[in-house]
Amino acid sequence: MVFRAALGVAQNDETCEIKAVHNEGRALILWRRTKALSWPKLVMVRAVESGTGSSVNVAVQSLPEGAGGLIDGRRNAKLVEEYIRGIQDVLDGAVSAPARPVVSHYVRDDGAEVPWDDPDEFPDF
């Protein structure tokens, strides 16, 4: 349920481009565009669901080829907070962000979709 909410938030956010989805591993990798003069951020999401509860791990970093800035840490923390708040709003029913079914895949830099077999291995974009 948490993974579906995270996927729905990403699919319904115009600033997100989904680069990888692994349904069984409950993992997402996104590019998120921020401000007009900023480099996109790489957002990695992993949902852990069990019978007793769920958690979401979200990590954000600037793209390696992008220029780093002194306030990147604060911007990245804000992006994580916004994304988690979006997931919580979907789970609480305050916002609708239906997830569309997708197969487990990643998108290479040349635009080709390739199956993503192991969620513990970072895709070779």
C-alpha positions in Angstrom: 0.0 0.0 0.0 2.8 2.4 0.8 4.7 1.6 -2.4 1.5 2.1 -4.4 1.1 5.5 -2.7 4.8 6.4 -3.5 4.4 5.4 -7.1 1.1 7.3 -7.4 2.7 10.5 -6.0 5.6 10.2 -8.5 3.3 9.4 -11.5 1.0 12.4 -10.7 3.9 14.9 -10.1 4.7 16.9 -13.2 8.2 17.6 -11.9 9.1 13.8 -11.6 10.4 11.6 -14.3 10.3 7.9 -13.3 13.7 6.4 -14.2 13.2 2.9 -12.6 10.5 0.9 -10.9 10.8 -2.5 -9.2 7.3 -3.7 -8.1 8.4 -6.7 -6.1 11.3 -4.9 -4.5 9.1 -1.9 -3.9 11.8 0.5 -5.2 11.6 3.6 -7.3 14.2 5.9 -8.8 13.1 9.3 -10.0 14.6 12.4 -11.5 12.9 15.4 -10.0 13.2 18.8 -11.6 13.4 21.6 -9.1 13.8 25.3 -9.9 14.4 26.6 -13.4 18.2 27.2 -12.8 18.8 24.0 -10.8 20.0 20.6 -11.8 17.5 17.7 -11.4 17.7 15.6 -8.3 18.0 11.9 -8.2 15.4 10.5 -5.7 15.6 6.9 -4.6 12.6 5.4 -2.8 12.3 2.0 -1.1 9.2 0.9 0.7 9.3 -1.8 3.4 5.9 -3.3 4.1 5.2 -5.9 6.8 2.2 -7.2 8.6 2.8 -4.9 11.5 3.7 -1.7 9.7 5.4 0.0 6.9 8.2 2.4 6.3 9.6 4.4 3.4 13.3 5.2 2.9 13.9 8.2 0.6 17.3 9.4 -0.4 18.1 12.4 -2.6 21.2 13.5 -4.3 22.3 15.9 -7.0 23.2 14.4 -10.3 26.9 13.6 -10.5 27.4 15.9 -13.6 25.5 18.7 -11.9 27.0 21.6 -10.1 26.8 21.2 -6.3 25.8 24.1 -4.2 26.1 25.2 -0.6 22.4 24.9 0.1 21.9 21.5 -1.7 21.6 19.7 1.7 18.7 21.9 2.8 17.0 21.7 -0.6 17.4 17.9 -0.6 15.9 17.6 2.9 12.9 19.8 1.9 12.4 17.6 -1.2 12.4 14.5 1.0 9.9 16.1 3.4 7.6 17.1 0.6 7.6 13.6 -1.0 7.0 11.8 2.3 4.2 14.3 3.1 2.7 13.5 -0.3 2.7 9.8 0.4 1.2 10.3 3.9 -1.6 12.5 2.3 -2.4 9.8 -0.1 -2.5 7.1 2.6 -4.7 9.4 4.8 -7.1 10.0 1.9 -6.5 13.7 1.9 -5.2 13.6 -1.7 -5.9 11.3 -4.6 -2.8 10.1 -6.5 -3.8 6.8 -8.2 -0.9 4.6 -9.3 -1.0 3.3 -12.8 0.3 -0.3 -13.2 3.8 -0.5 -14.6 6.2 -3.4 -15.2 9.5 -3.5 -13.3 12.0 -1.6 -15.6 14.5 1.1 -15.8 15.1 3.7 -18.5 18.6 3.9 -20.0 20.1 7.2 -21.0 19.3 6.4 -24.7 15.5 6.1 -23.7 15.3 2.3 -24.0 13.3 0.5 -21.3 15.2 -2.5 -19.8 13.9 -5.0 -17.3 15.1 -4.2 -13.7 15.7 -7.7 -12.3 17.4 -7.0 -8.9 16.2 -4.1 -6.8 19.4 -4.4 -4.7 21.5 -3.6 -7.7 21.5 0.0 -9.0 20.4 0.1 -12.6 23.0 0.7 -15.3 21.5 3.8 -16.9 
